Amino acid sequence: MKVTRESHDSAALFIVEGQVDMHTSPELRSQLRGALEDRANPVVVDLTSVAFIDSSGLATLIEALQATAKYGGRLRLCGLSPEVRNLFELSKLTSIFDLRDTREEAMQG
């Protein structure tokens, strides 16, 4: 997995590539933690190049969602492949995450 962080004013964009699983989710968690400590808003995670997420990856994103909510920020996910979106739907997570189709849409407002 590769994570690239870009800063845009008060926003933080994370471009994730590869699989987010029990071996790689600690790295994603560490990267997100920096933006959360900076109180970035919004925090956008672009999953366009992610074909697989396991439960530890979902837990990492849920933790980030909870952390942004604590300081009044927003966490947005974008670019979910059909497989990843299906996992979010099966896990009943589509109602708690702010899911956007494109990176540009997720970065707005």
N, C-alpha and C positions, 0 to 999 in steps of 0.2 A: 504494500500500500504506500502511496505517496500523498502527502498533504501539502498544499501550497496555500500560504496565507497572504491575502492582500488587504490593505487598509484603505478605506475610502471615507474620509472625514471621520465621523464617529462610528461608522459601520466596519465590520470585519467580514471578509469573504474567505471561506475555506473551500478550496477545490480539491476534492478527494478522488483518487484514482486507485483502482484495484479492489480487493475484498476487504470488508470490515468484519473481522472475526475476533475470536478470543486472543489471537496472536498479535493482531494489529490495533485493536480498539484502545489499548493503553496509550499508544502513540497519538491517536486522534483525541483522546481525553486530555492528554497533556497539552496538545496544541490548542484545544478549545479553552482550556483553563486560563491561558494567557489573555485571551479576548474577554473572558468573563471577569478576570481581575481588573481589566481596563474598563469594564462596564461598557463594552462596545454595544451599539444599538443601531440597526439590527445586527444580529449574528446570522450570517447566511452560510449554509452548508450546501455546496453544489455536488450532487451525487450522480451527475450525468455519466461519469466513467466508472460507476460502481455497479457491478452485476450481482453482488451477493453481500448480504448483511446477516449476521447471526444474532442470537439473543444478547450477546455481550455488546455488540455494536448498537443494538436498539437501546440497551441500558445506558450506554454512553450518551446517546442523543437525548434520552429522557432526563438524565442528570443535567445536561446542558440546558434543556428547556426549563427545568425547575430553577436552575441558577439564574437564568436571565429574568425569569418572572420575579425573583426576589428583589432585583434592583429596578424593576419596571421596564426591562428591555424586552425585545422580541427575538425569538429564534425562528428562522424560516429555512425550510428545506426546499431544494429545487432540483429539477432534472431527474426525477425518479424513473428508472426503467420500468417496464411493465412487471418484471419479476419482483423488483424491490417494492413497487407500489402494492403489488398483491400481498406481500408480506405485511406491510403496514395495514392493509385492509383486514387480513386474517387476524392480526393482533389487535384489531379495533383501535389503532393509533391514528387513523386519518382524522378523527374528530378532535384530537388534542394537539396535533401538530399543524402549523401553518405551512401548507404545501403549495408551492408555486410551480408553474410549468418551466419558466425560464429564469436564468440568473438575473436578467435585467428587471423582470417583474419582481423578483424577490428583493432586489436592492432598493426599489422605490419605496418612498414613504417610510 
